[in-house]
Amino acid sequence: MSTHASRIAPPVGDSVTDRLVESNRAYAAGFVDPGMGARPVLRVAVVACMDARIDLHAALGLQLGDCHTVRNAGGVVTDDTIRSLTISQRALGTRSVVLIHHTGCGLQTLTEEFRHELEMEVGQRPAWAVEAFRDVDQDVRQSIRRVRTSPFLPHTDDVRGFVFDVTSGLLREMDAGA
């Protein structure tokens, strides 16, 4: 068993959630209120994939309080992402949006058929789209367009999109117009 796996795997009889709650108790014991408000210091919102291999704060050199972070499967700009960005901009002062997709994304292995299979299994059609994609570069460009054309977002002049390479840790910027 790898060191990482042994660190994460809970002892038999314990749940992962129990382990997380215990870790929170240890964290809270040394916690000092940073005394900051909800407005991000850098006035930026980062939208990224939920992939566990991406440590956004470390990868971008961010500290607690620097940004708003919105994560979902694929880092796709959905209606709920626009909702979060709208609140971030209109109520909490962000002005810039950074979009981060990544290499080896699980959404590249799915199709919208996943939604149909789920409906057949549970007897109800999901209200959401899978938003599967084959070309990560094209999907970043689509996400940029969705942010830039949203009527709810007043600040769309500083929207940039990137692909994070999960093997090198480097960002590659996408030209929105390509």
C-alpha positions in Angstrom: 0.0 0.0 0.0 1.4 3.4 -0.9 2.1 6.1 1.7 -0.7 8.2 0.3 -3.2 5.4 0.4 -2.4 4.5 4.0 -2.7 8.1 5.0 -6.1 8.4 3.6 -7.6 4.9 4.1 -9.6 4.8 7.4 -9.0 2.0 9.8 -11.5 -0.8 9.5 -14.8 0.2 11.1 -14.2 4.0 10.6 -15.6 5.9 7.8 -13.8 8.4 5.7 -16.1 11.1 7.0 -15.2 10.2 10.6 -11.6 10.6 9.6 -12.3 14.0 8.1 -14.3 15.2 11.1 -11.4 14.1 13.4 -9.0 16.0 11.2 -11.2 19.0 11.5 -11.1 18.9 15.3 -7.3 18.9 15.2 -7.4 21.8 12.7 -9.8 23.8 14.8 -7.7 23.3 17.9 -5.0 25.5 16.4 -7.3 27.7 14.3 -7.0 31.5 14.5 -9.7 33.6 13.0 -8.0 35.4 10.1 -10.4 38.3 10.5 -11.1 38.7 6.8 -14.4 39.3 5.0 -16.0 37.3 2.3 -14.6 39.5 -0.5 -11.6 37.9 -2.2 -8.5 39.9 -1.8 -7.4 39.4 -5.4 -10.9 40.0 -6.8 -10.7 36.9 -8.8 -13.0 33.8 -9.2 -11.4 30.5 -10.3 -13.6 27.9 -12.0 -11.9 24.5 -12.2 -12.6 20.8 -12.4 -13.2 18.9 -9.1 -10.4 16.5 -10.0 -8.5 15.5 -6.8 -5.2 15.8 -8.5 -5.4 19.6 -8.8 -4.4 21.6 -5.7 -5.5 24.9 -7.0 -4.2 27.1 -4.2 -0.7 25.5 -4.5 -0.7 25.5 -8.4 -1.7 29.2 -8.5 0.3 30.5 -5.5 -2.9 31.5 -3.8 -3.5 32.0 0.0 -6.6 31.8 2.1 -8.9 34.7 1.2 -7.3 35.4 -2.2 -10.1 34.1 -4.5 -13.5 32.5 -4.9 -13.2 28.9 -6.1 -16.0 27.2 -8.0 -15.4 23.5 -8.8 -17.5 21.0 -10.7 -17.0 18.0 -12.9 -14.9 19.2 -15.9 -14.8 22.8 -14.7 -17.6 23.3 -17.1 -19.4 26.7 -17.1 -23.0 25.6 -16.4 -26.0 27.6 -15.2 -25.0 26.9 -11.6 -21.4 28.2 -12.4 -22.9 31.4 -13.8 -25.0 31.7 -10.7 -21.9 31.5 -8.5 -19.9 33.9 -10.7 -22.8 36.4 -10.7 -22.9 36.4 -6.9 -19.1 36.6 -6.8 -19.1 39.6 -9.0 -22.2 41.5 -8.1 -22.3 40.9 -4.3 -18.6 40.2 -3.5 -16.6 42.4 -5.8 -14.7 40.0 -8.1 -13.6 41.3 -11.5 -11.5 38.6 -13.1 -12.4 35.0 -14.0 -9.9 32.2 -14.5 -11.1 28.9 -16.0 -9.1 25.8 -15.6 -9.8 22.5 -17.3 -7.1 19.7 -17.3 -5.6 16.8 -19.2 -6.9 13.4 -18.6 -10.4 14.6 -17.4 -13.0 12.0 -16.6 -15.6 13.9 -18.7 -13.6 12.9 -21.8 -14.5 9.3 -21.1 -18.2 9.9 -20.9 -21.0 10.8 -23.3 -24.5 12.1 -22.8 -25.5 8.4 -22.9 -24.4 8.4 -19.2 -27.5 10.5 -18.5 -29.8 8.1 -20.4 -28.3 5.1 -18.5 -28.9 6.9 -15.2 -32.5 7.6 -16.2 -33.0 3.9 -17.0 -31.5 2.9 -13.7 -33.4 5.2 -11.3 -36.5 6.0 -13.3 -36.0 9.7 -13.5 -34.2 11.9 -16.0 -31.6 14.2 -14.5 -32.3 17.9 -14.9 -28.7 18.5 -15.8 -26.6 17.7 -18.8 -23.4 15.6 -18.5 -21.4 18.2 -20.5 -19.1 15.5 -21.7 -16.4 16.6 -24.2 -13.6 15.1 -26.3 -11.5 18.1 -27.0 -10.3 19.9 -23.8 -9.1 22.9 -25.7 -12.4 23.4 -27.4 -14.2 23.0 -24.1 -12.1 25.7 -22.5 -12.9 28.0 -25.4 -16.7 27.2 -25.0 -16.5 28.0 -21.3 -14.8 31.3 -22.0 -17.6 32.2 -24.4 -20.3 31.2 -21.9 -18.8 33.6 -19.3 -18.2 36.4 -21.7 -21.7 36.3 -23.1 -23.6 35.9 -19.9 -26.0 38.9 -19.4 -25.7 38.4 -15.6 -22.0 39.0 -15.4 -21.0 42.7 -15.5 -17.2 42.0 -15.6 -16.3 39.9 -18.7 -13.2 41.8 -20.0 -10.7 39.7 -17.9 -11.8 36.1 -18.6 -9.0 33.7 -19.3 -8.9 30.0 -19.8 -6.3 27.3 -19.3 -5.6 23.6 -19.5 -3.7 22.2 -16.4 -1.4 19.4 -17.3 -1.8 16.8 -14.5 1.6 15.3 -15.2 3.7 18.4 -15.2 1.6 20.9 -13.2 1.9 23.5 -15.8 -0.9 25.7 -17.2 -1.3 26.2 -20.9 -3.4 29.2 -21.9 -6.1 28.9 -24.5 -6.8 31.6 -27.1 -10.5 32.1 -26.8 -10.8 33.0 -30.5 -8.9 30.0 -31.9 
